[in-house]
Amino acid sequence: MNRLGLIFSSLLLVLVLGSSTMFVVDQRQFGVLYALGQIKEVITEPGLNFKLPPPFQNVSYIDKRLLTLDTSDTEPMLTAEKQRVVIDWYVRWRISEPTEYIRNVGLTETEGTNQLNRVVRNAFQEEVNKFTVKELLSSKREVITAAVKKEVLDKVKGAKPWGVDVVDVRITRADYVDTITESVYRRMEAERKRVANELRSTGAAEGEKIRADADRQREITIANAYRDAQKVKGEGDAEAARIYAEAFGRDAQFAQFYRSLDAYKASLGKKGDFMVIDPASSEFFKALRGNVTGSPTPSKK
């Protein structure tokens, strides 16, 4: 029984020692092999590798992928006209030389991120200070990012290279600080209101002008129409008078009879009016009965 336990313990010890001598490097990482605290080898290819068991040799891993560093503070920067602005930016970078990175920067990506953040921020402050806010927001943005990238590359590839490569630098936002932004928004709002009120006043004036012109055109049109109507009416009355005169000239008794009819029509046409007439003494009724002397009688054909 003790012999089986000894065998099992020996096998377990062998497995532990064997596993401590093997390590796998992922395709997304660098494998850094240390021997007594000194870098012995940097493994760049993925796969299974072997080493001496600790403490003789140890292994650590560093990310080889493209990393993104985003701005981590909102401390304002000063432009050429001493305006305080907030710049949001990001940097795409990667570790290209693990040995130099470990010697001059640190053992983890976080240490590189912290140092790179300081360098990029200082470079942005130096470049932003050369331009106005208008240039920063429009034409000079690409110039600023290119200059920042150059400064950062000069720093990380200087006398003590960091073993990193800066791929891209971009500005994502450039804006005034909150206090100035609020003031700018208030001025913009006041300006828009002023323009809106001016447009309303102009529109009201134009509306009054259009209405006055329309009223004038209406009055002219009505006057012209009334003039034409009166002209036509006058011509019609003249023609009617001519026809009446011609008709009445042919028969004077008929003309007198017709005028009597018009007189009675005008006298009796109003509601509520009444007249007391003696039919026996009225020439009109005699004419209606056809037995008055001198009254018109139907002509015989």
Rosetta blueprint (number, residue, H / E / L):
1 M L
2 N H
3 R H
4 L H
5 G H
6 L H
7 I H
8 F H
9 S H
10 S H
11 L H
12 L H
13 L H
14 V H
15 L H
16 V H
17 L H
18 G H
19 S H
20 S H
21 T L
22 M E
23 F E
24 V E
25 V E
26 D L
27 Q L
28 R L
29 Q E
30 F E
31 G E
32 V E
33 L E
34 Y E
35 A E
36 L L
37 G L
38 Q E
39 I E
40 K E
41 E E
42 V E
43 I E
44 T L
45 E L
46 P L
47 G E
48 L E
49 N E
50 F E
51 K L
52 L L
53 P L
54 P L
55 P L
56 F L
57 Q E
58 N E
59 V E
60 S E
61 Y E
62 I E
63 D E
64 K L
65 R L
66 L L
67 L E
68 T E
69 L E
70 D E
71 T L
72 S L
73 D L
74 T L
75 E L
76 P L
77 M E
78 L E
79 T L
80 A L
81 E L
82 K L
83 Q L
84 R E
85 V E
86 V E
87 I E
88 D E
89 W E
90 Y E
91 V E
92 R E
93 W E
94 R E
95 I E
96 S L
97 E L
98 P H
99 T H
100 E H
101 Y H
102 I H
103 R H
104 N H
105 V L
106 G L
107 L L
108 T L
109 E H
110 T H
111 E H
112 G H
113 T H
114 N H
115 Q H
116 L H
117 N H
118 R H
119 V H
120 V H
121 R H
122 N H
123 A H
124 F H
125 Q H
126 E H
127 E H
128 V H
129 N L
130 K L
131 F L
132 T L
133 V H
134 K H
135 E H
136 L H
137 L H
138 S L
139 S L
140 K L
141 R H
142 E H
143 V H
144 I H
145 T H
146 A H
147 A H
148 V H
149 K H
150 K H
151 E H
152 V H
153 L H
154 D H
155 K H
156 V H
157 K L
158 G L
159 A L
160 K L
161 P L
162 W L
163 G L
164 V E
165 D E
166 V E
167 V E
168 D E
169 V E
170 R E
171 I E
172 T E
173 R E
174 A E
175 D E
176 Y E
177 V L
178 D H
179 T H
180 I H
181 T H
182 E H
183 S H
184 V H
185 Y H
186 R H
187 R H
188 M H
189 E H
190 A H
191 E H
192 R H
193 K H
194 R H
195 V H
196 A H
197 N H
198 E H
199 L H
200 R H
201 S H
202 T H
203 G H
204 A H
205 A H
206 E H
207 G H
208 E H
209 K H
210 I H
211 R H
212 A H
213 D H
214 A H
215 D H
216 R H
217 Q H
218 R H
219 E H
220 I H
221 T H
222 I H
223 A H
224 N H
225 A H
226 Y H
227 R H
228 D H
229 A H
230 Q H
231 K H
232 V H
233 K H
234 G H
235 E H
236 G H
237 D H
238 A H
239 E H
240 A H
241 A H
242 R H
243 I H
244 Y H
245 A H
246 E H
247 A H
248 F H
249 G H
250 R H
251 D L
252 A H
253 Q H
254 F H
255 A H
256 Q H
257 F H
258 Y H
259 R H
260 S H
261 L H
262 D H
263 A H
264 Y H
265 K H
266 A H
267 S H
268 L H
269 G L
270 K L
271 K L
272 G L
273 D L
274 F L
275 M L
276 V L
277 I L
278 D L
279 P L
280 A L
281 S L
282 S L
283 E H
284 F H
285 F H
286 K H
287 A H
288 L H
289 R H
290 G L
291 N L
292 V L
293 T L
294 G L
295 S L
296 P L
297 T L
298 P L
299 S L
300 K L
301 K L
